[in-house]
Structure formats: structure tokens, C-alpha cells
Amino acid sequence: MAVSTGGSHAGGYWDRHITDVEAHATPVLHELTAPLGQVEQRLAQPADDAPLAALRRCRLR
């Protein structure tokens, strides 16, 4: 995924950062894609309605 921020100095840094992260990323195990999709769905509605509440739900206990 290429990210462009308009060519600013900070944008160039961001583009390099994204390239570096993608190069070092580990693919998610196939067994985890469905459960992670369910988590995403459960968080999507609260995030749209109340972003702070969604962040609180993500907090590790």
C-alpha cells in the first residue's frame, strides 16, 4: 500500500516509515483472520458513534 502525503518533508518520512513497516511486517496467521474480523466489526459501530468509548473497549485489562 503506497501512502502519499503531498511530497512534504514529513510526508517523505511517513512514506519511508510505511515502506519499512511493510517490509518487516509478519503476515497474520490464517486462523486469526476471522476472529480479528469479528473484533473489527464489534468496534466499528462504537467507533463511529463514540470514538473514546471504542478506545476504552480496546484497553487491555
DSSP file (Angstrom, degrees, kcal/mol; ACC not computed):
  #  RESIDUE AA STRUCTURE BP1 BP2  ACC     N-H-->O    O-->H-N    N-H-->O    O-->H-N    TCO  KAPPA ALPHA  PHI   PSI    X-CA   Y-CA   Z-CA
    1    1 A M              0   0    0      0, 0.0     2,-0.4     0, 0.0    21,-0.1   0.000 360.0 360.0 360.0 122.4    0.0    0.0    0.0
    2    2 A A        -     0   0    0      2,-0.0     2,-0.5    17,-0.0    13,-0.0  -0.783 360.0-161.3 -94.8 135.6    1.5    3.3   -1.0
    3    3 A V        -     0   0    0     -2,-0.4     2,-0.4    12,-0.1    15,-0.1  -0.969   4.8-169.6-118.9 126.0    0.7    6.3    1.0
    4    4 A S        -     0   0    0     -2,-0.5     8,-0.1     1,-0.1    -2,-0.0  -0.946  13.3-179.3-116.4 135.8    1.3    9.8   -0.4
    5    5 A T        -     0   0    0     -2,-0.4     3,-0.4     3,-0.1     6,-0.2   0.094  65.0 -84.2-120.0  21.9    1.1   12.9    1.7
    6    6 A G  S    S-     0   0    0      1,-0.2    -2,-0.1     5,-0.1     6,-0.0   0.529  70.1 -77.4  92.8   4.8    1.7   15.5   -0.9
    7    7 A G  S    S+     0   0    0      1,-0.2    -1,-0.2     2,-0.1     5,-0.0   0.569  81.1 147.8  85.4   8.7    5.5   15.4   -1.0
    8    8 A S     >  -     0   0    0     -3,-0.4     4,-2.4     1,-0.1    -1,-0.2  -0.252  63.7-105.0 -70.8 166.7    6.3   17.4    2.1
    9    9 A H  H  > S+     0   0    0      1,-0.2     4,-1.8     2,-0.2     5,-0.1   0.929 125.6  46.6 -57.4 -46.5    9.4   16.6    4.2
   10   10 A A  H  > S+     0   0    0      1,-0.2     4,-2.4     2,-0.2    -1,-0.2   0.872 109.9  55.4 -63.6 -36.1    7.2   15.0    6.8
   11   11 A G  H  > S+     0   0    0      2,-0.2     4,-2.8     1,-0.2    -2,-0.2   0.882 104.6  52.3 -64.0 -38.8    5.4   13.1    4.1
   12   12 A G  H  X S+     0   0    0     -4,-2.4     4,-2.1     2,-0.2    -1,-0.2   0.900 109.8  49.3 -63.6 -39.9    8.7   11.7    2.8
   13   13 A Y  H  X S+     0   0    0     -4,-1.8     4,-2.5     2,-0.2    -2,-0.2   0.930 111.5  49.2 -61.9 -45.3    9.4   10.5    6.3
   14   14 A W  H  X S+     0   0    0     -4,-2.4     4,-2.8     1,-0.2     5,-0.2   0.915 109.0  52.0 -62.8 -43.7    6.0    8.9    6.5
   15   15 A D  H  X S+     0   0    0     -4,-2.8     4,-2.2     1,-0.2    -1,-0.2   0.914 112.1  46.2 -59.1 -43.6    6.4    7.2    3.1
   16   16 A R  H  X S+     0   0    0     -4,-2.1     4,-2.5     2,-0.2    -1,-0.2   0.898 111.8  52.2 -65.5 -39.9    9.7    5.7    4.2
   17   17 A H  H  X S+     0   0    0     -4,-2.5     4,-2.8     2,-0.2    -2,-0.2   0.939 110.1  47.3 -61.3 -47.9    8.2    4.6    7.5
   18   18 A I  H  X S+     0   0    0     -4,-2.8     4,-2.6     1,-0.2     5,-0.2   0.906 112.1  50.4 -61.8 -42.6    5.3    2.8    5.9
   19   19 A T  H  X S+     0   0    0     -4,-2.2     4,-2.0    -5,-0.2    -1,-0.2   0.914 112.1  47.7 -61.2 -43.2    7.7    1.1    3.4
   20   20 A D  H  X S+     0   0    0     -4,-2.5     4,-1.4     2,-0.2    -2,-0.2   0.915 112.1  48.9 -64.5 -44.2    9.9    0.0    6.3
   21   21 A V  H  X S+     0   0    0     -4,-2.8     4,-0.9     1,-0.2     3,-0.4   0.930 111.8  48.9 -62.7 -45.6    6.9   -1.3    8.4
   22   22 A E  H  < S+     0   0    0     -4,-2.6     3,-0.5     1,-0.2    -1,-0.2   0.876 109.1  53.6 -62.0 -36.9    5.5   -3.2    5.4
   23   23 A A  H  < S+     0   0    0     -4,-2.0    -1,-0.2     1,-0.2    -2,-0.2   0.801 117.0  37.1 -68.0 -28.2    8.9   -4.8    4.7
   24   24 A H  H  < S+     0   0    0     -4,-1.4    -1,-0.2    -3,-0.4    -2,-0.2   0.405  90.0 118.7-104.4   0.6    9.2   -6.0    8.3
   25   25 A A     <  -     0   0    0     -4,-0.9    -3,-0.0    -3,-0.5    -4,-0.0  -0.382  56.0-140.1 -71.2 145.2    5.5   -7.0    8.9
   26   26 A T        -     0   0    0     -2,-0.1     3,-0.1     1,-0.0    -2,-0.1  -0.904  26.1-112.1-103.3 130.6    4.7  -10.6    9.6
   27   27 A P        -     0   0    0      0, 0.0     2,-0.2     0, 0.0     3,-0.1  -0.287  33.9-108.7 -61.0 146.3    1.5  -11.9    7.9
   28   28 A V        -     0   0    0      1,-0.1     5,-0.1     2,-0.1     2,-0.0  -0.551  39.9-102.0 -74.0 137.6   -1.4  -12.7   10.3
   29   29 A L    >>  -     0   0    0     -2,-0.2     3,-1.9     1,-0.1     4,-0.7  -0.336  26.0-123.2 -59.5 140.8   -2.0  -16.4   10.7
   30   30 A H  H >> S+     0   0    0      1,-0.3     3,-1.0     2,-0.2     4,-0.6   0.851 111.0  61.3 -54.3 -37.3   -5.0  -17.6    8.6
   31   31 A E  H 34 S+     0   0    0      1,-0.2    -1,-0.3     2,-0.1    -2,-0.1   0.700 104.3  49.8 -65.0 -19.3   -6.6  -18.9   11.8
   32   32 A L  H <> S+     0   0    0     -3,-1.9     4,-2.4     1,-0.1     5,-0.2   0.605  87.6  81.7 -95.7 -12.9   -6.7  -15.4   13.2
   33   33 A T  H <X S+     0   0    0     -3,-1.0     4,-1.9    -4,-0.7    -2,-0.1   0.909  93.4  46.4 -64.3 -41.9   -8.2  -13.5   10.3
   34   34 A A  H  X S+     0   0    0     -4,-0.6     4,-2.0     2,-0.2    -1,-0.2   0.956 114.5  45.9 -66.7 -49.6  -11.8  -14.4   11.1
   35   35 A P  H  > S+     0   0    0      0, 0.0     4,-2.0     0, 0.0    -2,-0.2   0.900 113.8  49.7 -60.8 -37.8  -11.6  -13.6   14.9
   36   36 A L  H  X S+     0   0    0     -4,-2.4     4,-2.4     1,-0.2    -2,-0.2   0.868 108.1  53.9 -67.6 -34.5   -9.8  -10.3   14.1
   37   37 A G  H  X S+     0   0    0     -4,-1.9     4,-2.2    -5,-0.2    -1,-0.2   0.883 107.5  51.0 -63.5 -38.3  -12.5   -9.5   11.6
   38   38 A Q  H  X S+     0   0    0     -4,-2.0     4,-2.3     2,-0.2    -2,-0.2   0.899 109.2  50.2 -66.4 -40.0  -15.2  -10.1   14.3
   39   39 A V  H  X S+     0   0    0     -4,-2.0     4,-1.8     2,-0.2    -2,-0.2   0.930 109.7  51.4 -61.9 -44.7  -13.3   -7.7   16.6
   40   40 A E  H  X S+     0   0    0     -4,-2.4     4,-1.6     1,-0.2    -2,-0.2   0.913 110.2  48.8 -59.0 -43.5  -13.2   -5.1   13.9
   41   41 A Q  H  X S+     0   0    0     -4,-2.2     4,-0.9     1,-0.2    -1,-0.2   0.903 110.3  50.8 -63.6 -41.1  -16.9   -5.4   13.3
   42   42 A R  H  < S+     0   0    0     -4,-2.3    -1,-0.2     1,-0.2    -2,-0.2   0.809 115.5  42.6 -68.1 -28.4  -17.7   -5.1   17.1
   43   43 A L  H  X S+     0   0    0     -4,-1.8     4,-2.2    -5,-0.2    -1,-0.2   0.698  97.9  75.8 -88.8 -20.3  -15.5   -2.0   17.4
   44   44 A A  H  X S+     0   0    0     -4,-1.6     4,-1.9    -5,-0.2     5,-0.2   0.927  95.4  46.0 -62.0 -48.2  -16.7   -0.3   14.2
   45   45 A Q  H  X S+     0   0    0     -4,-0.9     4,-2.3     1,-0.2     5,-0.3   0.949 114.6  45.5 -64.8 -49.8  -20.1    0.9   15.4
   46   46 A P  H  > S+     0   0    0      0, 0.0     4,-3.8     0, 0.0     8,-0.4   0.883 111.2  55.4 -60.5 -33.9  -18.9    2.3   18.8
   47   47 A A  H  < S+     0   0    0     -4,-2.2    -2,-0.2     1,-0.2    -3,-0.2   0.881 110.1  45.5 -65.6 -36.6  -16.0    4.0   16.9
   48   48 A D  H  < S+     0   0    0     -4,-1.9    -1,-0.2    -3,-0.2    -3,-0.1   0.896 123.6  34.4 -70.6 -39.6  -18.5    5.7   14.6
   49   49 A D  H  < S+     0   0    0     -4,-2.3    -2,-0.2     1,-0.2    -1,-0.1   0.881 139.4   4.5 -84.1 -40.6  -20.8    6.7   17.5
   50   50 A A     X  -     0   0    0     -4,-3.8     4,-1.9    -5,-0.3     3,-0.4  -0.709  59.6-171.6-150.2  89.2  -18.3    7.4   20.3
   51   51 A P  H  > S+     0   0    0      0, 0.0     4,-1.9     0, 0.0     5,-0.2   0.848  88.5  53.2 -55.8 -38.6  -14.6    7.1   19.4
   52   52 A L  H  > S+     0   0    0      1,-0.2     4,-2.1     2,-0.2     5,-0.1   0.899 106.9  52.1 -65.3 -39.7  -13.5    7.4   23.0
   53   53 A A  H  > S+     0   0    0     -3,-0.4     4,-1.8    -7,-0.2    -1,-0.2   0.889 107.6  53.1 -62.7 -38.5  -15.8    4.6   24.1
   54   54 A A  H  X S+     0   0    0     -4,-1.9     4,-1.2    -8,-0.4    -1,-0.2   0.897 107.9  50.5 -63.9 -39.7  -14.3    2.4   21.4
   55   55 A L  H  X S+     0   0    0     -4,-1.9     4,-0.8     1,-0.2     3,-0.3   0.889 107.7  53.3 -64.8 -38.3  -10.8    3.1   22.7
   56   56 A R  H >< S+     0   0    0     -4,-2.1     3,-0.7     1,-0.2    -1,-0.2   0.874 105.5  54.3 -64.0 -36.0  -11.8    2.2   26.2
   57   57 A R  H 3< S+     0   0    0     -4,-1.8    -1,-0.2     1,-0.2    -2,-0.2   0.803 105.8  54.0 -66.2 -28.4  -13.1   -1.2   24.8
   58   58 A C  H 3< S+     0   0    0     -4,-1.2    -1,-0.2    -3,-0.3    -2,-0.2   0.662  81.8 115.4 -79.9 -16.4   -9.7   -1.8   23.3
   59   59 A R    <<  -     0   0    0     -4,-0.8     2,-0.2    -3,-0.7    -3,-0.0  -0.278  68.9-123.7 -59.8 133.2   -7.9   -1.3   26.6
   60   60 A L              0   0    0      1,-0.1    -1,-0.1     0, 0.0    -2,-0.1  -0.562 360.0 360.0 -77.4 141.3   -6.2   -4.4   27.9
   61   61 A R              0   0    0     -2,-0.2    -1,-0.1     0, 0.0    -2,-0.1   0.395 360.0 360.0-105.2 360.0   -7.2   -5.5   31.3
